[in-house]
């Protein structure tokens, strides 16, 4: 009967139908991808909450604190650096909001949690220095650029490692050279003043390495 009515051939064709005809499986995000999306969402919340605000709201401060904890304590280098880049983006986007309080807090977090914290390793330190330098170059706010330089100067003064102080000096020189096309040499006197301070030649525990 099956052969007569062709049911077996129908069943055979159904069983052998192309996989393309079946519903496509839903793509799953990896833990790393979810973490990056979460970090970016915290940044967007901080930027949105700062728009037109006077001062620093609790919600914005909470978002920045989450980013700083990720930068300071997370196990993954890339997630830490995404937090650093997001803090930089928040600082750039909010430089003119609320008297620059949000941008100032972001810079403080980049310095304290991305460079000076005892939990960060050399790779995170050096890449965070580059993030601060990039922010100084790319921001349209002259005030924020100067605050970036001041932050780098503080790092150079306070960090115990001679390697970190030397890298900070290179970043400062790069800021002047890269920003020349946008601002001329307006930042040069500030950077020269910073580099003339004695922190660059101060002895450090790793001086012999």
N, C-alpha and C positions, 0 to 999 in steps of 0.2 A: 504493500500500500504506500509505504514511504517513497519507494522508487517510482510508483505510478504518479503520485501527486507532486513529486519534486521537493518534499519537505526536507529530506536529507541534504539536498544540494543547497537549499536556502539556509539551513543551519550551518553548513560548511562555509558558505560565503560570509555569514554573519561572524563566524569565529575568526575568519581570516581578513576581516575588514581592516583597512589601514589605521594605524595609530593616530594619524592626523585627524580622523573623523571623530575621535573620542575627545572629551573635554580636556583642554590643556591643564596640567597641574599648576596650582598657584605657586609662584616663585616665593621662596622664603628668604628673608634677609638674614645674613649672618649676624652673630653677636657684635662683631666689629662694625658692621654697617649700621646696625641699630644704635650703637653707641654714638657714632658720628652724627646720625640724624638727630639724636637727642641733644647732643652738644650744640648743634646748629639751631635747634629750636629754642634752647635757653638764650642763645644770642639774639634771636629774633624777638623773643619776649622782652629782653632788656632794651633793645632798640625801640620797639613799639611803645613800651611803657615810658620811655624817656622823651618821646616826641612832644614838644611843647610844654614839658613839665618844668616846674621851678624846683631845683634841688634834686635830691635823691629819694625816690620812693622805696618803701619796704619791699615791694614786689621786684623792682629792678635790682635792688641790693641782693635779694635772695637769689636771683638768676646769676648774678656775677659771682656770688659766693659758691654756687654749684660749679661754675666753670673753674674757679680757682682751686677748689678741692680736687677736681679732675686733673688739673695741671700738676698739682702737688703730689697726689697720692695714687693715681692710677698706675697699673702695672704695664700698660702698653705705651710705647713711645709715640706711635702715630695718634692715639687718642689724646695723649697729653699735648701733642703739637696742634691737633685740631682745636683743643681748648685754648691754646695760646693764640692761634690765628683768629679764633672767634672773639676773644677778648680784645685783640687788636682791631677787629672789624667794629665791635661795639664802640670802642674809643673813637675811631674815625667817624662813625655815623652820628655820634652824640657830642662831638667836640663843641658845638655851638648851643647845646641844649642845657638849660638849668645852670648856666655859669660854668659848664665844663666839669661839674662834680662827678658825673658818671665816667667820663674819660680819665679823670685823675685817679679814680678808684681802680679802673682797669689797668692803668699803668703801674699802680702800686702792686696789684696782684701779679702782673707779669714779672715784676722785679722780685717781690718777696717769695712768691710761690713757684716761679719758673727758673729763678737763678740762685737766690740766696737760701732757699729752703734746703735743709739737710737731706731730704728725701729724693732730690733730683740728681740724676747722673750727668756725666759730662756732655753726652749728646744732647740731652734736653736743654742744658744750660747754654750751649753754644748756638743751638737752633733758636732758642728764645731770644738771645741777643740779636740774632738776625731779624726776628720778627719785629722787635722794637725799632731796629734801624730802618726796616722797610716802612714801618708806620711813619717814622719821621720824614721819609722821602715822599711817600705817597699821599699823606694828608694834605688837604687844601687849607688847613688851619695853621697859620704861622705860630700861633700860641701853642698848639698841640705839638708841633715840631720841636719847639724850644723845650717843652716839658719832656719830650722823649729824650732829648740830649741831656737834660738834667737827671733823668732817671738813669741813663747810661753812666753819667758821671758819678752818681751815688753808688752804682754797682762797682765801678772801678775803684772807688774809694773804700768800699766796705768789704769786698770779697777777699778772702784769705789767699786765694790761688793766684799766683803770678801769671799762669796761663790764661785764666779768665780775664784778668786785668789787661793783658796784652791783646786778647781777642776783642775786648771792649774798645781799645784804642783803634784797632783796625776798622771796627764797625763805625766808629765816629768819623774816621777819615773817609770811609765809603759814603757816609751820609752827605758830607760836603760835596764830594765829587759827583754823586748821582743826582743831588738836588740842584746842581749848578744850572742845569737847563731850565728849571722851573722858577727858581728863586734867585738866580745869580749866586753870588758868594755871600748872601746875607747871613748864612749860618756859620760861615768860616770863622769870624772873630769869636763866636761863642765856643766853637769846638777847640780853637787854638787855646782859649783861656782854660778849657777843661784839661786839655792835654799838657798844659804847662804845670798843672798841679803835680805834687810829688808822689801821688799814689801809684803812678806807673812804674816807679823805680823802687818802691818800698819793698824791703825783703819779705819773703813769704815762706811758709813751711815747705813748699814744693820747689823752691828756687833751684835746688840742685838737680832736679829731674830734667 
